[in-house]
């Protein structure tokens, strides 16, 4: 044993020993009681107790938000504060139910109490009104909540078909390119509503002035190419997605100011070559939906579509990112319910990109609530 310990680098051994000591103390009831009463440790002890309670109550918090979205509570309160009676009437709840919802939403910062017993939007409720894409994401979580009713069964893979996989039909389809419009419409609408916030974050982190043509792969109904084209009037635009989705993008943008600069192509990026002609290819929230083999296939297709000196722009939530650890926890379970994919760290993405033929791989962290990781890479010469 002594020889094994001596072989460990001292910093590693020191961290392991400290962690073991910490674990012994934090699992000792007498120490926990002392720490909660001692003035120098009381704040930390109470903060950790509060964090543990939030973990226990987190599902209830999410259901309060879901109820507010489902009932249209934020739209009801956006114009003027309301009494409990008026609020309950407008969202079609009994008085007692309306009061409970307002008190719970108040505790979470979604609403706030105003004068004379009225309630108005809180800071988080106002943010929900300003970003309709977040409300759309909350609504579709009804499918995720169904799958999380038994998280252990989900992790074991006991179910052949999850509710969330049904929401994203391409995740389990043998031929995604054959999906009809009625099977892609719901998730395409969600992506169109939620993507503008991500698009602004990505375009703030990476400017496209030096590029002449953008190809957005998995571009949905065109929210990202629309944002990029609006910011960069010189930029030609290309979009590639499943045929039914591409047709929705073509119809949505056909009458826009971007129509003359936009080319839309349909296909399956796992089997079909990507269109050429762009000097920047974007993959926005695409790679995390796939296992390593398919992720590598997509990256190689992007590499083949790019000219020398071109740029790959990849944006998605990253695992093991300081300050965004909870995002990785969310996507670990979300993607398990969806049926494929996983959040990756920058180092894991870097390995995939290198294997696909890219170098000069760089990371820029997003600055907004979605904490999007923005990765750029260039084809190896």
GISUL-V843468 format. One record per residue. N is the residue number from 1. RES is the residue in one small letter. PHI is phi as a letter, one per 30 degrees, with the letter a starting at -180 (999 if undefined). D_CENTER is the distance of its C-alpha to the mean C-alpha in Angstrom with 2 decimals. Layout:
N;RES;PHI;D_CENTER  N;RES;PHI;D_CENTER
This chain:
1;x;999;45.41  2;x;d;46.63  3;x;d;46.34  4;x;d;42.75  5;x;d;41.78  6;x;d;43.74  7;x;d;41.84  8;x;d;38.52  9;x;e;37.61  10;x;e;38.49  11;x;e;35.12  12;x;d;33.37  13;x;d;36.17  14;x;d;36.06  15;x;d;32.38  16;x;d;32.96  17;x;d;36.03  18;x;d;34.36  19;x;d;31.47  20;x;d;34.15  21;x;d;36.09  22;x;e;33.10  23;x;d;32.35  24;x;d;36.03  25;x;d;36.14  26;x;d;33.00  27;x;c;34.18  28;x;c;37.68  29;x;e;38.28  30;x;d;41.07  31;x;d;38.98  32;x;d;36.14  33;x;d;38.79  34;x;d;40.39  35;x;d;37.17  36;x;d;36.36  37;x;c;39.81  38;x;d;40.44  39;x;e;39.81  40;x;d;38.18  41;x;c;35.62  42;x;d;35.25  43;x;d;32.28  44;x;d;30.23  45;x;d;31.29  46;x;d;30.36  47;x;d;26.96  48;x;d;26.19  49;x;d;27.68  50;x;d;25.46  51;x;d;22.31  52;x;d;23.63  53;x;d;24.34  54;x;d;20.82  55;x;d;19.63  56;x;d;22.34  57;x;c;21.62  58;x;e;17.83  59;x;d;17.91  60;x;d;20.50  61;x;e;18.54  62;x;d;15.69  63;x;d;18.59  64;x;d;20.14  65;x;d;17.16  66;x;d;17.08  67;x;d;20.85  68;x;d;20.73  69;x;d;18.43  70;x;d;20.51  71;x;d;23.71  72;x;i;22.85  73;x;d;23.78  74;x;d;22.16  75;x;d;23.87  76;x;d;27.08  77;x;c;27.06  78;x;d;25.93  79;x;c;29.49  80;x;a;31.63  81;x;d;31.81  82;x;b;33.15  83;x;d;35.29  84;x;e;34.16  85;x;d;36.53  86;x;d;35.27  87;x;d;31.61  88;x;e;32.36  89;x;d;34.40  90;x;d;31.83  91;x;c;29.01  92;x;i;31.68  93;x;b;31.71  94;x;d;34.88  95;x;e;35.71  96;x;d;34.95  97;x;d;31.51  98;x;d;30.67  99;x;d;31.90  100;x;d;29.86  101;x;d;26.63  102;x;d;27.51  103;x;d;28.46  104;x;d;25.29  105;x;d;23.13  106;x;d;25.43  107;x;d;24.91  108;x;c;21.13  109;x;i;21.64  110;x;d;20.65  111;x;b;24.30  112;x;b;27.35  113;x;d;31.03  114;x;c;33.34  115;x;d;37.13  116;x;h;39.33  117;x;i;36.86  118;x;c;34.35  119;x;b;30.56  120;x;b;28.26  121;x;d;24.63  122;x;d;23.34  123;x;e;21.14  124;x;d;17.89  125;x;d;19.34  126;x;d;20.22  127;x;d;16.70  128;x;d;15.69  129;x;d;18.57  130;x;d;17.75  131;x;b;14.23  132;x;d;14.79  133;x;d;11.43  134;x;d;10.19  135;x;d;13.28  136;x;d;12.63  137;x;d;9.37  138;x;d;11.66  139;x;d;14.43  140;x;d;12.97  141;x;d;12.28  142;x;e;16.05  143;x;d;15.75  144;x;d;13.66  145;x;d;16.23  146;x;d;18.96  147;x;d;17.85  148;x;d;17.53  149;x;e;21.05  150;x;b;22.31  151;x;d;19.76  152;x;d;22.64  153;x;d;23.47  154;x;d;19.92  155;x;d;20.13  156;x;d;23.61  157;x;i;22.69  158;x;d;25.39  159;x;c;24.07  160;x;d;24.46  161;x;b;22.25  162;x;c;19.27  163;x;d;18.32  164;x;d;14.77  165;x;d;16.47  166;x;d;18.63  167;x;d;15.90  168;x;c;14.76  169;x;d;18.39  170;x;d;18.12  171;x;d;16.71  172;x;c;20.23  173;x;d;22.42  174;x;d;25.34  175;x;b;25.52  176;x;e;22.26  177;x;d;24.24  178;x;c;26.54  179;x;d;24.10  180;x;d;25.61  181;x;e;24.18  182;x;d;24.09  183;x;c;21.69  184;x;c;19.13  185;x;d;19.54  186;x;d;17.30  187;x;d;14.03  188;x;d;15.10  189;x;d;15.60  190;x;e;12.15  191;x;d;10.75  192;x;d;13.60  193;x;d;12.93  194;x;c;9.28  195;x;d;9.74  196;x;e;12.57  197;x;d;10.81  198;x;d;8.92  199;x;e;12.36  200;x;d;14.27  201;x;d;12.55  202;x;d;13.19  203;x;d;16.65  204;x;d;17.53  205;x;d;16.92  206;x;b;18.81  207;x;d;21.71  208;x;c;23.15  209;x;d;26.70  210;x;d;28.28  211;x;c;26.85  212;x;c;28.69  213;x;b;26.45  214;x;c;22.72  215;x;c;21.63  216;x;c;18.06  217;x;c;17.51  218;x;i;15.48  219;x;d;15.68  220;x;h;15.59  221;x;d;17.76  222;x;j;17.91  223;x;d;15.68  224;x;d;15.16  225;x;d;18.84  226;x;d;19.93  227;x;d;18.40  228;x;d;19.73  229;x;d;23.05  230;x;d;23.56  231;x;d;23.23  232;x;b;25.39  233;x;d;28.29  234;x;d;29.82  235;x;d;26.96  236;x;d;27.49  237;x;b;24.52  238;x;b;23.82  239;x;b;21.21  240;x;b;21.03  241;x;a;19.50  242;x;e;21.07  243;x;e;24.34  244;x;d;23.55  245;x;d;20.29  246;x;e;22.20  247;x;d;24.91  248;x;d;22.66  249;x;d;21.57  250;x;d;25.27  251;x;d;26.36  252;x;d;23.84  253;x;c;24.78  254;x;d;28.40  255;x;c;29.81  256;x;d;27.73  257;x;d;29.10  258;x;c;27.06  259;x;e;28.75  260;x;d;31.48  261;x;c;29.16  262;x;c;26.77  263;x;c;27.26  264;x;c;25.23  265;x;b;25.64  266;x;c;24.73  267;x;l;24.53  268;x;c;22.69  269;x;d;21.31  270;x;d;22.14  271;x;b;25.77  272;x;c;26.60  273;x;d;27.14  274;x;d;25.08  275;x;d;27.09  276;x;c;28.74  277;x;j;29.67  278;x;c;26.57  279;x;c;26.58  280;x;b;22.81  281;x;c;20.31  282;x;c;16.59  283;x;b;13.88  284;x;c;10.60  285;x;h;7.75  286;x;c;10.92  287;x;d;12.24  288;x;d;9.85  289;x;d;10.98  290;x;b;14.50  291;x;d;17.01  292;x;d;18.87  293;x;d;21.67  294;x;d;19.80  295;x;d;17.46  296;x;d;20.79  297;x;d;22.30  298;x;d;19.74  299;x;d;20.18  300;x;d;23.92  301;x;d;23.92  302;x;d;22.26  303;x;d;24.89  304;x;d;27.63  305;x;d;26.65  306;x;c;26.76  307;x;d;30.12  308;x;e;31.37  309;x;i;29.85  310;x;d;26.71  311;x;b;23.16  312;x;c;19.98  313;x;c;16.86  314;x;c;13.73  315;x;b;10.36  316;x;a;7.16  317;x;d;5.95  318;x;c;9.43  319;x;d;11.45  320;x;h;14.60  321;x;c;13.75  322;x;e;15.97  323;x;i;14.55  324;x;b;11.00  325;x;e;12.35  326;x;d;10.89  327;x;d;7.25  328;x;d;9.00  329;x;d;10.93  330;x;d;8.37  331;x;d;7.15  332;x;e;10.90  333;x;d;12.00  334;x;e;9.59  335;x;d;10.52  336;x;d;14.02  337;x;d;14.36  338;x;d;13.27  339;x;j;16.01  340;x;a;14.92  341;x;i;12.83  342;x;a;11.65  343;x;d;9.82  344;x;b;12.58  345;x;d;14.27  346;x;d;15.70  347;x;d;19.01  348;x;d;17.94  349;x;d;16.54  350;x;d;19.74  351;x;d;21.85  352;x;d;20.43  353;x;d;20.93  354;x;d;24.40  355;x;d;25.32  356;x;d;24.34  357;x;j;26.73  358;x;c;24.86  359;x;b;25.89  360;x;h;25.51  361;x;d;21.92  362;x;b;20.40  363;x;c;17.29  364;x;b;16.37  365;x;d;13.95  366;x;d;12.03  367;x;c;13.87  368;x;c;11.86  369;x;d;9.85  370;x;d;6.33  371;x;h;8.28  372;x;d;7.70  373;x;d;10.45  374;x;c;12.97  375;x;c;15.51  376;x;c;18.78  377;x;a;21.55  378;x;b;24.93  379;x;d;26.97  380;x;d;29.57  381;x;d;32.99
